[in-house]
Amino acid sequence: MRRTEKEKSTPPGELLRQAENQLVSALCGIRENSDGWLPHTVYVEEDGDCPVYTMYRLLDIRKDGGCTLYNPQTGEHFTSRHLREINIEWLVTLWERYLELCPEKRAASVPETCPGKGTDIRAFVWYCGLTGRNVSDDRLVRMWKESPLRSTEDPEDETLYEVECLTLDELAERINDDCFAYTEDYVRFIDMGHLQPGME
């Protein structure tokens, strides 16, 4: 099944930027530092002829995404760095560590209509022939639970398709390993903590 002009595939780089934006926004929204969260080890890809990852200790995060990094090998402090410079897998690790230490803080960024729910961003991946890109979040979650399913777009297609639910780390790994069919699949980021009761 071919996509229409309005349903062009999203490049892998754009998918990572979307995930990165959500992670940075979530981290910048943290108002309190729990014991054992910061400083935290992170890695930054430095400029060069080939990828070089430098280990730093993340010391603080500011509301605008700025942060302070400490290089334990050189003893240098860098006060004008940004969270976007940190490798995305380590942003995921940083966020998951915060939720592990402060589970009661999850509700801070959640609307009052869903009390007790937390931020849990997942990437839903599905074949473009299964259903259109404008499917609602609730419907997509139901399809994930009920999959494998036949296409809702082509009644003659008897193939059964899966809707996958990935963590951001799993999605990043798949894209980085060139295992993502970005010419055939759609991706939707859904905060599972914002779904109404009974949908998660």
Secondary structure by P-SEA (a helix, b strand, c coil): cccccccccccaaaaaaaaaaaaaaaaaaccccccccccbbbbbbcccccbbbbbbbbccccccccbbbbcccccccccccccccccaaaaaaaaaaaaaacccccccccccccccccbbbbbbbbbcccccccccaaaaaaaaaaccccccccccccbbbbbbbbcaaaaaaaaaacccccccbbbbbbcccccccccc
